[in-house]
């Protein structure tokens, strides 16, 4: 923690990101951005506490694919001005056009909503009923309209977060980070290209990973282990654990020469699972038989990915591995790199955020995402990634299963068990997407801090007073 000019205490939050950006009109390719977006943004629908969402009342009509909603008077811009029904409705309509799932769901008649002067136009699918009430009509080729839309508006699938932005396109035709305004859980101020939030009477700086060490709050274990001062002991921090598991998995590139054979893919998959098994007891990680635990919909009694053999494929000198962000290179991947190096195989790491073109041609890609109450959020996020579909284009069975999941909205409540079973079977048959291990997300707070970083059941990050 540091002292500012007013001698009041400023606490430091590790975002894990190299820069901070509140642009709502771009896909969050760097998933580390969720470390501050999930902390700051008010979702349209807050499943943990309906009073904390932008919408306080809402009705989904599946017969006409519509959403009618009332904007909460507690939802305000940074200057305290209440959010209007026009701003909330336009935020949804514009946000849908800037997400990779947009072929499947969008507001009727909004083809020109991103052109200059959009705010002066009328749109067939948007009805402004009153200053705080609106109705939107959607079109798309998904079956579970209500479940998918509710996910999008409630941060359940974090890759698809959408939120209102207070921009007048006549004045600011393009997004400008110096002219942003968002609806946040905590007041935000900017000073000399740094961001500060006011939390329960205390000031917290949102720090990038360029500042390296001495943070007071971490939202994931990888950053905690990487940036915590070596002199500090783990028991100097308060640890909070999420209710729901996350999954760590790998996707093979079907275009890769190295992994053109199922045998090579299966051998590398087994090595990764074997390493996970070796560290499972110490690191509190779980090794599932497949992508689903035995109690989860989609679990197949006859599928059990091996983890006890250890055979390195022949004729390999280098494996190019794509990762979403640097800190995903965790303990297991470091062990994997050491093992391969001892056997004459070099690992080249490529960040998709820094070089997406090169990452498209990597041999495999590693991801981590969550499971929530038997719902496989990670599959939903795969379904919305053109990058992953490029990797899988020569795995016909896997693609067929994913397309089935997509159009049936099978990962959204109510779950489609038959489609999940098909997915589990086909990815195993082709050794295309490898389940490595399950784990629980953790947050860390320095013990002498007056506030504590928590994670809710629906993965929103929030602060509470330290009562210890």
N, C-alpha and C positions, 0 to 999 in steps of 0.2 A: 504494500500500500504506500501511497505517497501523500504529501501535503501540498495543497495548492496555495495561491497567493493569499487567500483569506484564512490560511492556517487551519482550515477544516479538512477532515480526512477524505481522501479519494481512494476508493478501492478499485482493483484492476481485474477485469474480466477477460479471459483468454478466448477470443473468438476462433482461433486456429486458422483464420483466413489471412491471406496476404494483403487484402484490401477490403474495405467495407463499402457496400453498394446497395442502395434501396430501390434500384430500378425495377418496377413491377412489369416492365414490358420486355423482359428477356428471360429465357430459361435459366434456372440456377444450375449451370453446368458444374460449378464448383460446389459440391454438396456441403463443404464447410460453412458456406453462407447461412445454412440453416441454424448454425450455432447462435447467431444473433437474430435471425428472422423469427425463429420460434420463440425466442425470449421477448422480443419487442412487439411484434405485430399482434393486433387484435384479429382473430379470425371472424369471418362472417357468422359462423355458428360455433359456439363454444360448448362442446359436449360435456366438459367437466362442470361448467357453471353457466347456464343459459344467460344469466344477467351480465356476463362479461363479454358476450359476443356483440358484433356490430348489429346483428338482427336479433330482436327480442321475441318476435313472433314470426312464424313462417309456416306456409302450407304448401306441400308438393301435391300437384294434381297429375297423376300418371295417365289419366285418360286424355288430357290435352297437353301433356308435357310442359307444365307451367309451374312457376314458383311465385307465390304471392307473399310479400313480407313487409314487416314494419321495422323501421330503423330505430335502434335504441337511442334515447336522448343522452345516454352516457357515452356514446361514441362521438368523439370530438377530434378535430384537427389540432395541431400543436398550439395554435393561438386560442383554443377553447371554443371555436365555432362548431356547432353541431353538424354532423354529416347529414346531407340531404338525401332524399330518396333518389334524386337524379344522379348524384355522385355514386351512391351505392350500386344502383342498377348499371350505370355505365362501367363501373369498375369490374363487375362480373362479365359484362358483354365484351369489353376490351381485353380483359384478362384471358378469356377463353381463346382468343385469336393468337395469343403469344405463348401457347403451351403445345407440346408435341402431340397431345391427345386431340387437338382441334378437329381432325377429320371425323371424330366420333360424336362431338357435341358442340354446338354453338347456338347463339341467339338468332332467331329468324330475322332476315333482312339487314344484317350488320356487315355486309360485304365491304362497305366503304367507311367503316367506323374508325379506321386508322389514318384516314386522309385528313389534311389540314381543314379545319372548320367543322370537325365531326360533331362538336357540341351544339351546333346550330341546326343539325338535321333531325328529322323524324325517322324512327325506326319501327318497322312493322311489328317486331317482337317485343317492344318495350312500351309499357303503359305506366305513366306516372299518375298515380291516383290522388296523392296529396303530398305535402312537403316531406312526410315521413313514411309514405306507403307507396309501393310499386308492385307491378306484376310483369313477369318476363315469360315469354314463350320460346321453347327450345326446339331444335331439330337435330337429328343424328341417327346413326344406325346401331345404337346400343339397346339392349333389352331392359336392363335394370336401371332405368333413368333416375329414379329417386335415390338409390344407393350410391350411384356414381356421383351425382351432383352433390349429395350431402358430404361425401368424402372430400370433394374439391373445395367446398366452402368451409370445411372444419379442420384443415391441416392434416387429415388422416393420411393422405398420400403426399408427403412433403415435397416431392418433385413438382407438384402441380399447384402449389400455393398461389392463390390470386388475392389481390387486395386493392382497395380503391386508391387512387392517387389524385391529388388536387392540382390538376394542370388545366390551364386554359390554352387550347391549341392555337388561338389567334395570337397570343403573346409568346408562348413557348411551344412552337410546333414539334420540337423534339425534347426528349427527356434530358434534363440538366440536373446533375447531382446537387448543385448549389441552390436549386429552386424547388426541391422536393417538399412534400408534406405528406405524412402518413398518419394513420390512426394507430396509436401505440398504447401498450399497457402502462408504459412509464414515459413521462415527459423527456424529450430528447433536445439537446442543444449541441451546436457545432462550434468549435473554436480552433482555429489554425489547423484545419483538416483533421481534427480529432473529434470524436463523438463522446458525449457524456449523457448519462441518464440519471434521473432522480428517483431513487428507490426507497420508500418508507423512511424518508428524511435523510437519506445518505446519498452521496454522489459516487457513481460507478463509471469508470472509463472503459469504453469498448476498445480493447487493444488488439492489434494485429500480431501475427507471429513474428514480425520483424523485431519486436522488442524482447523476444527470447525468453526471459525468466521473470521470477518474482510476481506471479499473478496470484490473486486471492481466490479466483473462481475458475474452474475448468468444467466444461460440459461433456467431456469424454475421457476415458482412461488413457488412450494413446497420447493425447496432448499433455495430460498430467504427467505421465512418465517421461515424456520428451522434454518438457519445458520447466518442470519443477527443479528448483535448485538442488544439486547433488547433496548439499549439506542438510537439507530438510528431510525429516522423517515422515513416513506416510501417516503415522498416528497424530501428526500435527494438523491433520485435515479431517473435516466431517465428510463422511461418505454417504451418499444417497443412491439407492438402487431402483431402477425402473421396475414396474410391475410386469412388463411384457418382455419376452425374449427378442434378441436380434439374431440374424443369421449371417454368417460369413461364408461366401461361396465364390466359385470361379466359373467363368464362361470361356470355353475354347473358341478360337476363331476358326470357323469351318473353311476359311480360305488359306489357312496356314499350311505350308509344306511340312513343317515339323509334325503337325498333328493331323495329317491326312488319314492316318490309320486309327481305328478305334483302340488298338492295342497300346499305342503311345499315349493316347489320352487317358486310358484307364490306368496305365502305370503311374503317370504323374498325379492323377486323382488319388490313387492309393498312397503315394508318398506324402501328399499333403494331409490326408486324413490320419496317416500314421504319426506324423509330427504333432498333429493336434491331440491325438491320444496320449502321446508322451508328456505333454504339458497340461493335460486336462485337469488333473487333480490339484496341482499347484495354482493354476490360473482360473479355477472354477468355471470351466467351459464344458459343454455337453456335446457328445458325439451321437447324433441321431442315425438310425439305420438308413434314412434317405432324407429327402427335403422336408418331410413331415415327421413329427413325433408320433408315437404309436396311438396317442389319444386324439390326434388332429384329423379332421376331414381331409382325405387325400392319401392317408397312410396306406401303403400296400404291404400285406403280410409277406409276400414273396420277394420283396425288394430289400436288399441289404448291401449297400456300397461297402466294399472291403476296406480294411485299414491295417491289417496285420502283415501284409507282404511289403517288400521294399525292393523293387526292381527298377533301375534307372534305364530308360530307353537308350539304345545304341545310336551312334552317329549323330550326336547332338553336341554342338560347340557353343551355342548361344540361344537363349530364350528371351524374346522381347515380351515384356509384361506391361500392360496398361493398367493404371490405377486412377481412381477418381481424384485423389489428392494425396500429397506426400505422407501424411500421418496415417494413411491406411496401411502403410508398410509397417506392420505390427511385429510382435515377437515371433509369430509363426513364420511370417515371410522372411524375416531375418535368418531364422533357422533353415528355411528352405534354400535361401541364397548360399549360406555356408555349406550346406550339404552338396548342392550342385557344383559349387566351386571346387570342393574336394574331389569331385568326380570329373573335373575338366570342363564343366559347363558354366559359361558366363551368363549372368542375368543383366539385361538392360531394362531399366525402369523408365516408363514414359507416362507423364501426367496428361490425362485427357483434357484437363483444364488449360494447360499450357500449350499443348500441341495435339489438337484433336485429329488432324490429318495423319500424323505419324502413328497415333494411337489406333487408328482404324486398321492399320496394317500390322499391329502387334500379334503375337501368337496366342495370347490369352489375356483375360481381363478379370480383376478381382473387385468384388463389391461387398458391402455390408448394408443391411437394411433390416426392417423389423417384422415381427409377427405380433398380432394383437387379437387376443381372444379367439384363437383359431383362424384368424384371417391372415392370409399371406400377403402383407402389404408389399413385400419385396417383389412378388410376381406382378402386382399391379404396376409397380414402377418400371419393371422390365417391359411390360406391354406398352409403355408410353415412351420408350427409348428407341429412336431410329438407329442410334449407335449400336445397341445390342442386337437389333434385328439384322444389321449388316454382318455382324459376327456369325449369326445363326443361319444365314441364307442357304447354306448347303447342308443343313440338317433338316431334311424334309419332315420327319416325324415330329421333331421339336417345334418347328414352325406351325405345323398343323394343329398341335395341341395349344400353342399360344394364340393362334387365331380363334380357335374354339373358345378359349378363355376370354378373349377380348370381346367378341360379339355377344357372348352370353353374360358378360359382366360377372363371371363365375367367382371372382375373388371378393366381390362385394356382397354384403348381406342381402338376401339369403344366399349362402354358399352353394355352388353347384358341385356336389361331391363327385359326380361322374366325370366332369371335365377335369377336376383336380387329380383324380386317379389316372386319367389318360395322360396328363402332363407328367406325373411321377413315372409312369411306365416308359414313356417315349424318351425322356431325357436320360434315363438309365440305359435303355437300349442303345442309344447313340453316344453315351458318355459325353454329353454336350455341356450340361450345366452341373457343376460338382458341389454337393453339400459338404462343407468342411467342418464347421462346428456352430453351435448356438452359444450365446452369451447374453448377459444382462447389461444394459447401459448404466453407467454410473456418473454422478456429478461429484465434484470435490470443492469444499469450501474451507478456507483457513479458519481454524478453530476460534481465533480471537476476533473474528468478524461479527458485527452486530446483526448481519443478515445472512441467510443461507440460501444457496441455489438448490432448487428441487426440480424434479421431472414428473409430470402428471401421467395418468394412465394413457392419455391420448397424445403423449409426447410433447406437450407444450412445456417449455421451461419457464420457471417463475421463481421469484424470491419470497421468502418469509422471514419473520424476525427470528433471531437465534435465541431460543428460550433456555439454553444451557448456561 
